[in-house]
Every structure is written in structure tokens, then in C-alpha cells.
Amino acid sequence: MSASTITVRLDHAMLMLGLQGQQLGLVKQARLDAESGELLGLVLETRWQHVELPWRDVEFDGNDAVFRLSRPCGGDH
């Protein structure tokens, strides 16, 4: 049985950058574990689709206030 999750909206949209620094789209929502509050993933919105990216594959750049992919999604851990 999988853990219960909730989706929350961020206070404001934040830019997501790819592995080469390219703009991928905006993050407006995140998925959390309902019991622990642990961040599980971010929802990337592009013009064409909404894709959930695992948090383990993303880092936050506080200097530029953007999210960045830290490795290919679903890559070896």
C-alpha cells in the first residue's frame, strides 16, 4: 500500500532549469507525504505538459531563486 500524498500550490511560480541551464518551465505545485510533510516531487509545467519530477533529482539555487535538475530524472541513485 502506498503512502498518502497531497499536492500543494507554491506561493509563486518558480523557474526550473535543466542540466545545461536551459529554461524548462515553471514549478507551481509540489507533492508531499501527507503524514510526514516530506517533499516528494515538484510539478513542472511547460507549454505542452505537466510532469512530476522527483525531489531527489532537483536542487534549489537560493542565489538565483530557481530550481535546477541535479541529474537526469530517474537516474542512478
Summary of the structure (lengths in Angstrom):
residues: 77
radius of gyration: 12.4
end to end distance: 23.2
largest distance: 39.3
contacts: 177
relative contact order: 0.24
helix: 4%
strand: 57%
